């Protein structure tokens, strides 16, 4: 903790003296991921009023406590370009781009039930990793000024989204995880546990992602951030019926292993202020890309009627259930059909994603990624046309 004190003092002074600009606008904001400073003015003129400042922890802190002043200066220069163009800023921490030295910390690597050491770092259960990340967060705030950001993106740390970094196995078998487990020594598939115990274990496993979310929020709240936190959650995840089936089958490997049971995750975060359900798969083709309707709030979250809904509609229903804000982004180029991504018609990915964002009353939509608006297969004009359509629809 002593390592953090000088940084916290500097940050507290900077925050107290700074003019806060992190208020989220009432109108929907269209932005980009992978935002390019060179395109900021043109994007802003086209109605793209949000930019994402994306960091890489490995570049910022290549050695323990050795932060790169040159890297921070480069990021600040990029921020100034976005702000000069009138764009509001989102902070992407890039924790999953972790320095090599973090992987050498005690308990830094997650393990699954087969004893496999998993990629990335374990910020969910490792105290040493959290201590290192907290020092990094504090330095980011001191260098960049948290008052400059409307949003902070939250991930699990070992993954670019709020997921465990597995292919379906369960990342809860490091020594640190086992100390917290409600069934130490039990492994998924084991029939010696009751189904009630298995359900409690599954709830704990998904709840640990909610725990690392709350931990990050507490850190940034303490450092003076007053904006909104985006929990980066992709896809439909494990719906309630599939969750019950997995428990009944003693948790076979599968989608639940990566942790994406969003109805359990967001229920565990109920009451958290300034939290956004951030759908990182808007327009992904699920549920035929259907949109939200006013009647959705009357459908219980465990109702089979919600089963066919798109990921965007489903996650928006969870946001409404727990009183959270809504936002999101489309799948990036290479993460979806190339033909759908390039399609500029009303049936293409861009049009579908913007329509869903509008109909589900998002606060913010970020196009992934800015590079594809410069180099193709899409153009800034195509995005601008969809933004104009969205403005007309919201005001109509």
N, C-alpha and C positions, 0 to 999 in steps of 0.2 A: 504493500500500500504506500510506503514512503516514496517509491519510484514515481507515483502519480501526483504527489502533492505540489511540486513546483509547477507542473503543467496545469493543474486545476486552478491554482492561484492566478496564473496568467490568463486562463480562460475566463475566470470569474470577472476579472477586471475588464477584459475586452468585451465581454457580454454586457456588463453594466453600462459601459460607455457607448456601445454601438446602438445605432438606430435599427430596431427590429423590422425586417422586411419579409418575414416568413409567413405572413397571413395568407391563407389560401383564398383565391378570388371566388366570388359567388358563381361566376359563369364557368362553364366547362372549359378547361385548358387543353389544347392540343400541343403535344410536344414530340420529341424523338428520343430514342435510345442511341447510344454511340454518337452523340451530338458533335457536330463539327463547328469549331469556332469560325472557320472560313466561310461557312454558310449561314451564320447567325442572322445577319442583316436581311438576306434574301428570304430566309425562312420566316422571320418575324413579319416581313411585308406580306407574306403569303398566308398569314394567320397562324403560324406555328409559334406559339408564345411560351413554350416550355423547352428547357434543355436539361440534359442529364450529365452531371459531372461524375465521371466514372474513374475510380481510383484502383490502383493495384498495391496491396499491402507490401508485396515483395519489393516493389520499386521505392515505396515510401520509407520502409524500415529494413534495409538489406541486412543489417546486423542488429542484435538486441540493443535497443536504446539509441541506435545510430540512425537518426532520421535525415533524409536527404533534403537539404535546403533548396537545391536546384530543382528537384522534382516538385516540391511545394510551390516554388516560384512559377514553374510552368503551369501548374494547375490554377494558380491565382490569375495568371495572364489569360487563360482560357475562360475563367469565370467573368473577368472584366469584359471580354468580347461578348459573351452572352448577355450580360447585364446592360451593356451599352446598346444592345439591340432590343432591350425591353423584355427579355425573356426571364421567366421565373426559373429557379434552379431546383433540381432534385439531386441529392447526394447518394451515389452508389459507392459503398465502402470497399468493395472488392476484397472482402476477407477471404474468399475462396482462392484468390491469387496470393496464397500465403508464402512467406519467406521460408526457405529451407530450414532455417534454425528453429522455427516454431515446431516443426515435426520432430525435433529432437527433445522437446520438453517432456516432462513426465506425463504419461498417459495421453499424449497428444494424438495418438492414432486410434481410431475406433476399430473394434473387432466384432465380427458376427458370430453366430452360434457354431460355426464350423472352425473357428479359430483364425479365419482369414483377416489379415490386416487390410483395412479399407483405404481407398484413395482419400486425399484431402486431410483435413484436421478435424478433431472432435471438439467443437466448441459447445456441444450440447452437454457433455458430461465432465470434460477435463477442466479442473480448476486452474491449472497452469496455463492452459490455452486462453481461458477467460481473462486471467490477469494480464497476459500479454496483449490480448485484444483490447482490453480496457485502456491500457496505456496508449495504444495506437489510436483509439477513438478520441482520447483526450487531446493528443497531439494534433489530430485532424481538426478538431474543433478550435484549438488555439491558433493554428496556422491559417485556417480558411474562414473562420467565423461562422458559427452555426446560424446566426441571424440572417445570413445570406440565403438560406435554403428553406423552401416551402415544404419539402418532403425529404425523408430519409428512408431508403430502401433497407428492409430487414430480411436476412436469409439465415440459414442454419449455421453458416460459417464454413462448413466443409463442402457446400454445394452452392450453386448460383441462385437457388430458390430455397424455400422453406421445406427441405427434404433431407432425409438421410442419404448418404452417398453409397447406396447399395444397388444391386440389380434384383432385389426382391428378398434377400436374406435380411436378418434383423440385427441392426447395429448397436446392440445393447450388452455386449459381452466383454468389454474392457473391465479392468478391475474397478475403475471409477463408476461405471454404469452398474456393475453388479452390487456395489455398495448401496445404491439407491433402489435397486430392483425390489418390487413387492414379493417376488418369488426367486430369491437368489439360488442359482444353480439350475433352475428350470429352463429348458430349452423348447422353443416352438416345435410342436409335433408330439411332445411328451404327453402321454395319456395319464400320468400319475396325478396331474392337477385336475381339479374340478373345472367345469365350464365357467362357473362364477369367478374362480381364480384366474382363469385364462382371460376373461373379460376385463378383470381388474388390471391384469398385466398389459393388455392391449391399450386400455385407457391410459395407463401410466406411460407407455411407450410413445403414444401420440402426444400425450400431455407434456412430455419432456421437450417437444418442439415449442409448445406454448410457453414452457418455462424459459427457454433461451430467448424467446421473443420478449417476454416480460423483463428479463435481465438486461437486454439491450436498451429497451425503453427506459428503464431506471437509470442506466448509465447516461444516456443522452438528456434525459430530464435533469439530472444532477448537473450536467455541463451547460444547461441553459437553453436547450432547444425547445422552441415553442410551436413548431409546426406539426405536421401530420406524419405518422409512421406507416409505411406501406409494407404489409406482409406479403411477400412474393409467393403466390400460391397458384400452381398450374393445374389445368385440367379438372375433370370431375372428381378425381381421386376415388376413394372407396366409399360409395354411397351407403346409407344405413343398412339396406338389405344385404349388400355384399359384406359389410362389416360383421353383421350377425352370422352370416354363413362362414366367414373366416374363423370367428370365435368357436362356432359349433364344430369346426374341423381342426381345432387346436392349432390354428395359425400356420397353415402351410406357407411356404415361400410365395411371394407374389406382390401385388401392388401395395398391400399394407406394410410390407417390409420397408418401403421407402418413406412411410409415415403420412401419406397424403389422405388421411381420413378427415376431410375438412369440417364435417359436421361436429366431430369431437374436438378438433383443434380450436375452432372458433367458439364453441361452447365453453371451453376452458379459459378463453380470453374475455368472456362476457363481462361488461362493465369497464373494460380498459378504455380510457379516454383517448381521443385523437388517433384512433387506429383505422386504417383503411384496408378493406379486403381488396387486394390487388390481384386481378386475374391476369396471369402471364400467358394466357392462351386464347385471347379473344379472337373469334373468327376461325377457330381451329377445325370447323366442320362437324363437331359433335352436335347431336340433336338437330341436324340440318341447319345449324346456325340460327335457331329460333331466338326470338327476343323476349324480353320481360314484358309482362302485362300487368295492369293494375290489380287483376284478380289473384296474382301469384301469392300475395301476402296471406290469402285465406287458405292456402294449401299447406298443411303441416309438413315440416321438413322431412318427416319419416314416411310420408304418404307415397304409395306406388305411383300416384299421378305425376310426381316430379321425376320419376325414373327416366323418361325419354328426353328430359330437358337438356339443352346444351350446357357445357361447363360454365359459360358466362351467366346464363340464366340461373343455374343452380347456386353458384357462388354469390350472385346478387341476392338470391333469396336468403342465404345465410347472413349476409350483411344486413338485410332488413330485419331479420329475426333478432339480431343482437345489437342493432343500432349503430353499425359501423358505416363509415364512408365507403365509396366504391370508386375503383379506377382499374386501369389495366393497359395491356399491350398485346399486339398480335404476335404469333410465332414468327421467329426470324427467318430470313432467307436460308434455305437448306434444312429447316426444321419442319417444313410442310411441303405440299405440292408446288413444284416450280411453276406449273401452269396457273394454278390458282393465285399464287403470289403475284405473278406478272399481269394477271387479268385486271384490266381497268374498267370492266363493265360492272353493272349493278350486281352481278353474281360473283364477282371476284372477292378475294380475301379482304382487300382494303375496304371495299364498300360494305361487306358483311360485318367487318370488325367495327367500323364507325357506326353503322346502324345499331348494332348491339350496344355499343357504348352510350349512344344517345337514348335508346329506348330503356336501358337499365339505369339511367340517370347517374352516369359516372361524373365525378369531379374532374378527372383527368384521363386522357388517353394518349399514350406514347406510341408512335410508329417505330417499329423495329425493322430496319435500322436506318439512320440518316444516310449512310453510305449508299444504300440502294436507291435513294432519291437523287443521288449525284451520278453514280455509275450505272444505274439501272438494276433491275429491269423496270422500275417505276421512275416517276419524275416528281419533282416538287409541285409542278402544275397539277398532277393527278391528285396529290394529297390536298392541295389547296382547294380543288373543286369539291372534294368530299367534306372539307371543313365548311365551305360555304353552304353545302347541302345541310350539314348538321346545324348550322346557325339558323337557317330558315326553318328547319323542322322543330327546333327547340322553341323558337319564337312564334311558331304558327299555332 
